[in-house]
Amino acid sequence: MSPKKPAKAKASPPRSRATAKSMAAQQREISVSEFFTKNRHLLGFDSPSKALLTTIKEAVDNSLDACEEAAILPDLEVRIEAVAESRYRVIVTDNGPGIVKKQIPKIFGKLLYGSKFHRLRQSRGQQGIGISAAGMYGQLTTGRPIVIESRVSRRRPAHSYELVIDTLRNEPVIKREREVEWQAAHGTSVAIELEGTYKRGRHGVATYLRQTALANPHVEISYQGPQDEEPEIFRRASRELPSEALEIKPHPYGVEVGLLIRMLKETKARRLRSFFQTEFSRVGPTVAKRIVEGAGLKVATSPRRVTTERAEQLIAQIRETRIPAPPTNCLSPIGEERILASLREQQQADFYAALSRPPAVYRGNPFQVEVGLAFGGELPADDLVGLYRFANRVPLLYQQGACALTRSVLRTNWKAYGLQQSRGALPSGPMVLMVHVASVWVPFTSESKEAVAGYDEIVRELRLALQGIGRKLGVHIRKDRKRRDAARKHAYIEKYIPHIGIALKEILDLSDRQEKKVVDTLSGTLARSRKM
Amino acid sequence: MSPKKPAKAKASPPRSRATAKSMAAQQREISVSEFFTKNRHLLGFDSPSKALLTTIKEAVDNSLDACEEAAILPDLEVRIEAVAESRYRVIVTDNGPGIVKKQIPKIFGKLLYGSKFHRLRQSRGQQGIGISAAGMYGQLTTGRPIVIESRVSRRRPAHSYELVIDTLRNEPVIKREREVEWQAAHGTSVAIELEGTYKRGRHGVATYLRQTALANPHVEISYQGPQDEEPEIFRRASRELPSEALEIKPHPYGVEVGLLIRMLKETKARRLRSFFQTEFSRVGPTVAKRIVEGAGLKVATSPRRVTTERAEQLIAQIRETRIPAPPTNCLSPIGEERILASLREQQQADFYAALSRPPAVYRGNPFQVEVGLAFGGELPADDLVGLYRFANRVPLLYQQGACALTRSVLRTNWKAYGLQQSRGALPSGPMVLMVHVASVWVPFTSESKEAVAGYDEIVRELRLALQGIGRKLGVHIRKDRKRRDAARKHAYIEKYIPHIGIALKEILDLSDRQEKKVVDTLSGTLARSRKM
């Protein structure tokens, strides 16, 4: 028994007895900022090295989203300055469209605020938490405000804001606001000072940026680390912007009773038929009629007059009605050609392959899985394969073990495709494997967006994609093995041709000329067979 | 290449070009209810079977917290009624202090509202999310309100509320409100209808309640499943309430610049010395003076006049000052005796052990690790050991792989204590192992509170606790092995004693009486040696 216990039992005062009334007095609202201050590990701020990387990641995500939405080829500058021991200033500058002045405080100084949460289309950010959380972490560990400079056009001045979050109210507090000089016509720069640890290697900033370049060949990034003399440049591999991701309406299959009731209440449609046609994707007049009448309602009924019971019947009817899959132009996959181009750019290998699965749907949300690999060449043959995970083109560097992408790779039988693999482990061999999930709503396992949750439909698509690319790899490895076997045989035969010549000369008593002819004929035959 | 791509490229309209202005128009606040509706898997509602268990868990957590705070021995009734296929009604009733009428709507109909978040003391709930999230999930999947009945005393009537959440505003909407009959003097009952799947087994409700009883021997629970004829009763094993967890002030070591700045602004103290003495635990006049003067400030300075730079110096000074560890009466561990009693009650084994580590601190938060085990007897010898994880006395049934408790068990070298263990796996043998972390703030890896994050200090304590109990186990296993070896030897000798008698009789020509005496003497010696 621990020595603490008896002592404590003796010392404890007579038990205080809370009542319903005294307990009621303690009840309070919790601001979302306070919540995440205490739960910072949910946001990726559980260690000083992760905090630094997460801050950069949130700023880069936002910059890339903004540039693409404005159809601008992104030019990013990422800089880390050492301020003191274990204190850094992170500055990310982009050439994006800029941010309208009055929106700046809320975007950077309020959690759960943004443009991406309510839209069904693929983007890197989706929660409205990231960058303001990074600012809040900086404020918490250093007391310093987040500094934003932004300019929207040559005709307007650039504005600078210094902001902190009032965590009790989850509202921005403007510490300083002014006009500043800004060279370019438009763009945004964010600076955050925070306690952190600078690390290189697998979880380092350079690794993260290199993988970002891999999944975003249209991006150019200049990176200046705190200990580097020269900036590292990740060059643009393609001047083509990714295909545009369009916003879609929710698909009926993804809607549950509670949401339907809310939509019925909020819609501007005055009749049930037009409600279904305007508020959902893939519902035409015939499908709308079938759903409404199947639930015992009339197409002309007002949505506001639908009871909970009828809403349940509508849901039951939706589930029994054949409705086409949601449109997939809300997605912007990398594409097989660009995956191949990126892999060729970054990896010195013998063989490259890529595979994009057709879009699929989970809980009404379209998503798409893509995989790519580089094999052989200068890649290390004895290590486990390098696994690069991506969600909506963003590299995932942490929580590999908790991620559905990793688990799908582990569960694939790579031995069938010619690689070695221990039970429950990654395969080993000279290979880099990239796995990408794109979706209008990636189901991350936490707000830090480091790992993807294992919804059945997603796991199924991952499996099919990995098996598909595995087969391509298997064909290459088998061909390669055959080729090498043949080469070995050739070399062997080649070595003995002169001896055959000598032997034949002796046995058949050939002239030197005859011997040479035999040797030449044999060598020629061998050379021709090698070409096959 | 997938056949989709070229078709899509052809069909896509000319690219729309968002501007800073058009993007600003899209910015919106996101209510925390909407956020968790979309991210339901963060709350433990990612599958229908988990949804059912999570709902029960949240209601039971709240009931137990309320009973203990009011010093009432908890009597709980948990009932699951099948309403339709894959639809259930969960009803949890307690004998707690009841809830003051006007608090009911917010407690059950608003996320991030509660009494436990702002206090530093051990409790099951801590986030102010759980039960309202369960109600919201019910509303989302069935459209039905959450129904609460509560009574605070015989002098007052019981009240019933039917509530839904307005998810756009994160506010409760009262659907119905009335007085109802209620037998007992006080208590609360919560009913939630939801889509779910009822499962037995490792992740089943009965398993969860059995483990709850294991960590809470003072609790009595009656459980009526949807398919059972008779309720299952988990009997109270002890009538003694757990030691009371008291609220403490934050410890200086856990405070960062940002929080200090906020505290300096909000305090009622008018001088720095009294600020430190009243707002923190373990700071007396001497320590306060040392901190303040070490930072170049005066003890009589007003807290409001401290600048960010001075606040940083105060933090630096705190880190250099020796301050006693925080008080630990904010914790209420189970205790070694009760762990042993519970294990004896539930497990038919040969050997029981328990170990409570002394309290420790991470990020300024006191915490304490306890472990217990039952070994041998009727436990299955060939399986992996059964691992029961607990945080603040609540069983954790999901995300075993992502939990620091599990990882600590995996990393312990159980071979040293006589168990078999494969690399990276749980040990195998006839054993049940329970691991408990109690803290004023358990750092869970997600809002669903299923796994504990691996803060260094917690992992260290877990390791020491597991090694400590491992040594106890090792002593038992070695003793047991020795005992069994000795028993085998004894049996062997015993078998031959008569033959020795016969041989001696022949060699020394003994009489029958002499032979009998020799055999008796040898048997007596053997019997005495067995007692040793």
Interface residues (C-beta under 8 A of the other chain):
Chain A: M1 S2 P3 K4 K5 K8 A9 A11 S12 R15 S16 R17 A18 T19 A20 K21 M23 A24 Q26 Q27 R28 E29 I30 S31 V32 E34 F35 T37 K38 N39 H41 L42 D46 A66 E69 A70 A71 P97 G98 I99 V100 K102 Q103 K106 I107 K110 L112 Y113 G114 S115 F117 H118 R119 Q127 G128 M136 Q139 L140 T141 T142 G143 R144 V152 S153 T167 L168 H186 E195 L241 S243 E244 E256 V257 G258 L259 L260 I261 R262 T308 A311 E312 T328 N329 G335 E336 E337 S356 R357 P358 P359 G401 A402 W441 P443 F444 T445 S446 E447 A453 Y455
Chain B: M1 S2 P3 K4 K5 K8 A9 S12 R15 S16 R17 A18 T19 A20 K21 M23 A24 Q26 Q27 R28 E29 I30 S31 V32 E34 F35 T37 K38 N39 H41 L42 D46 A66 E69 A70 A71 P97 G98 I99 V100 K102 Q103 K106 I107 K110 L112 Y113 G114 S115 F117 H118 R119 Q127 G128 M136 Q139 L140 T141 T142 G143 R144 V152 S153 T167 L168 H186 E195 L241 S243 E244 E256 V257 G258 L259 L260 I261 R262 T308 A311 E312 T328 N329 G335 E336 E337 L355 S356 R357 P358 P359 G401 A402 W441 P443 F444 T445 S446 E447 A453 Y455
